[in-house]
Each structure stands twice: as C-alpha cells, then as structure tokens.
C-alpha cells in the first residue's frame, strides 16, 4: 500500500476513533492533515477573537517546512496509536 493510500485510510479511520482525543491531540491531527494534504500554511492568520481557527492555523504553521510525506507518515502513525 502506498503512503498516500495509508494516509487516505487513516483519514477515514480518524472519524471512527474509540474515544475523542483531547484538544491538543485534535490540533496535532488537524495540523498533520493540512500539512500532509496541502503543504505549508497559507492565507491570513485568523484574528485574536477567532480562538479556534487561530489555534488551528498556528498548529499548522508550526509544521512549516515539514515534507508532505513526513506529515502523512506522522498522521498515519498518530491515528494508528489512537486506534489502539
């Protein structure tokens, strides 16, 4: 199975985890997904009053320079760990 296929499967699996991850883990999942599918963060950083989207953007931006393959592999590994 290719890394892209494993990543796609992990994305599907992420919707059916046995329990909801904590917020920091959810941010990590989001950031790795965005980096693995879209590359480095783009667009304007959300304003200070938009807490949720600002945190998501900052988590994604923190991965700047991480290759798509690395981000996809980290995402696959994280979802596998959360599945137990």
Secondary structure, DSSP 8 states (H G I E B T S, - for coil): --HHHHHHHHHHHHTT-SS---HHHHHHHHHHHHHHHH-S--S----TT-HHHHHHHHHHHTTTT--HHHHHHHHHHHHHHHH-
